[in-house]
């Protein structure tokens, strides 16, 4: 049996078989058994599923790393969301990538499926003028980033 060793940074999130793990310090994790997992920037929080393609990603993420009893419903959501996206878009590339993504998910090729949806997310952000990282309009994302930076540079009064 092969093992997978991952380097995790402090504060990073990892989802393994439906359980969320947050690392308090930098560490190495060794997975020695087959597991369904995502980590770091691959994990999307529910509130980040704020555009059509991001909702597709979140549905596929839930089907992949969510609890076993939720998989079927999450895949049904993904199929419905892809059909809605394909009907609304004028991009043949996005349609093809999403179709391929669903096929890969059905074949248990989750990393490739999610990678293709991330391509569609970037395409959608570019076409709609959204921030690629957040899916928010560029002006809103810029304000949020400025507020976060200001909070980091504010002196603490402890």
C-alpha positions as CSV (number, residue, x, y, z in Angstrom):
1,X,0.0,0.0,0.0
2,X,1.3,3.5,-0.8
3,X,1.1,6.4,1.5
4,X,0.7,10.1,0.9
5,X,2.5,12.7,3.0
6,X,1.1,16.2,3.1
7,X,2.8,19.3,4.5
8,X,0.2,21.3,6.3
9,X,0.6,24.9,7.5
10,X,-0.7,26.4,10.7
11,X,-4.3,27.4,10.3
12,X,-4.9,25.2,7.2
13,X,-8.1,23.2,6.9
14,X,-8.3,19.6,5.8
15,X,-11.5,17.6,5.3
16,X,-11.0,13.8,5.5
17,X,-14.0,11.5,5.0
18,X,-16.4,14.3,6.0
19,X,-14.5,15.4,9.1
20,X,-12.9,18.9,9.2
21,X,-9.5,19.2,10.7
22,X,-7.7,22.5,11.4
23,X,-4.0,22.5,12.1
24,X,-2.7,24.6,14.9
25,X,0.9,24.3,13.9
26,X,2.9,23.3,10.8
27,X,2.9,19.6,10.6
28,X,3.3,16.6,8.3
29,X,0.3,14.3,7.8
30,X,0.7,10.8,6.5
31,X,-2.4,9.1,5.0
32,X,-1.8,5.4,5.1
33,X,-5.3,4.3,4.0
34,X,-7.7,5.2,1.2
35,X,-9.5,8.4,2.2
36,X,-11.6,11.1,0.6
37,X,-9.8,14.3,1.4
38,X,-9.3,17.9,0.3
39,X,-7.0,20.5,2.0
40,X,-6.0,24.1,1.9
41,X,-7.5,26.2,-0.9
42,X,-9.2,23.2,-2.3
43,X,-11.8,23.4,0.5
44,X,-14.6,25.8,-0.2
45,X,-16.7,27.1,2.7
46,X,-20.5,27.1,2.1
47,X,-20.7,30.9,2.1
48,X,-18.1,31.0,-0.7
49,X,-20.4,29.2,-3.1
50,X,-21.7,32.6,-4.3
51,X,-21.7,32.1,-8.1
52,X,-23.2,29.4,-10.3
53,X,-19.8,27.7,-11.0
54,X,-18.8,28.0,-7.3
55,X,-22.1,26.3,-6.3
56,X,-21.2,23.4,-8.7
57,X,-17.8,23.1,-7.1
58,X,-19.3,23.1,-3.6
59,X,-21.9,20.4,-4.6
60,X,-19.1,18.2,-6.0
61,X,-17.0,18.9,-2.9
62,X,-19.9,17.7,-0.7
63,X,-20.3,14.6,-2.9
64,X,-16.6,13.8,-2.6
65,X,-15.7,14.5,1.0
66,X,-19.1,14.8,2.7
67,X,-20.8,12.1,4.8
68,X,-21.8,8.9,2.9
69,X,-25.5,9.5,3.4
70,X,-25.3,13.0,1.7
71,X,-23.3,11.9,-1.5
72,X,-26.3,10.9,-3.6
73,X,-28.1,14.2,-2.9
74,X,-25.0,16.3,-3.5
75,X,-24.3,14.6,-6.9
76,X,-28.0,15.2,-7.8
77,X,-27.4,18.9,-6.9
78,X,-24.3,19.0,-9.0
79,X,-26.1,17.5,-12.1
80,X,-28.9,20.0,-11.7
81,X,-26.6,23.0,-11.2
82,X,-24.5,21.9,-14.3
83,X,-27.6,21.6,-16.4
84,X,-28.7,25.1,-15.3
85,X,-25.2,26.6,-16.0
86,X,-25.0,24.9,-19.4
87,X,-28.4,26.3,-20.3
88,X,-27.5,29.8,-19.3
89,X,-24.0,30.1,-20.6
90,X,-22.8,31.0,-24.1
91,X,-19.4,29.4,-23.5
92,X,-18.9,26.0,-25.3
93,X,-15.7,25.6,-23.3
94,X,-17.5,25.9,-20.0
95,X,-20.2,23.5,-21.1
96,X,-17.6,20.9,-22.2
97,X,-15.5,21.3,-19.0
98,X,-18.6,20.8,-16.8
99,X,-19.7,17.8,-18.8
100,X,-16.3,16.2,-18.5
101,X,-16.2,17.1,-14.8
102,X,-19.4,15.2,-14.1
103,X,-18.1,12.2,-16.0
104,X,-14.9,12.2,-14.0
105,X,-16.8,12.5,-10.7
106,X,-18.9,9.5,-11.7
107,X,-15.7,7.6,-12.4
108,X,-14.4,8.5,-8.9
109,X,-11.7,10.8,-10.4
110,X,-12.5,13.7,-8.0
111,X,-9.3,15.7,-8.1
112,X,-9.6,16.0,-11.9
113,X,-13.3,16.8,-11.7
114,X,-12.8,19.6,-9.2
115,X,-9.8,20.9,-11.2
116,X,-12.0,21.3,-14.3
117,X,-14.6,23.2,-12.3
118,X,-11.9,25.5,-10.9
119,X,-11.1,26.4,-14.6
120,X,-14.8,27.2,-15.1
121,X,-14.7,29.3,-11.9
122,X,-11.8,31.3,-13.3
123,X,-13.5,31.8,-16.7
124,X,-16.7,32.9,-15.0
125,X,-14.8,35.4,-12.8
126,X,-13.1,36.8,-15.9
127,X,-16.3,37.1,-17.9
128,X,-18.3,38.6,-15.1
129,X,-15.6,40.9,-13.7
130,X,-15.4,39.0,-10.4
131,X,-12.4,38.4,-8.0
132,X,-11.1,34.9,-8.8
133,X,-10.4,34.1,-5.2
134,X,-13.8,35.2,-3.7
135,X,-16.3,35.3,-6.5
136,X,-17.2,38.8,-5.4
137,X,-17.4,41.9,-7.7
138,X,-13.9,43.4,-7.9
139,X,-14.9,46.6,-6.1
140,X,-16.3,44.6,-3.1
141,X,-13.4,42.2,-3.0
142,X,-11.0,45.1,-3.0
143,X,-12.8,46.8,-0.1
144,X,-12.8,43.5,1.8
145,X,-9.1,43.0,1.2
146,X,-8.3,46.6,2.3
147,X,-10.4,46.1,5.5
148,X,-8.6,42.8,6.3
149,X,-5.2,44.5,5.7
150,X,-6.2,47.4,8.0
151,X,-7.2,45.0,10.7
152,X,-3.8,43.3,10.5
153,X,-1.8,46.5,10.7
154,X,-3.9,48.1,13.5
155,X,-2.0,48.1,16.8
156,X,-3.4,45.8,19.5
157,X,-4.6,47.3,22.7
158,X,-4.2,44.2,25.0
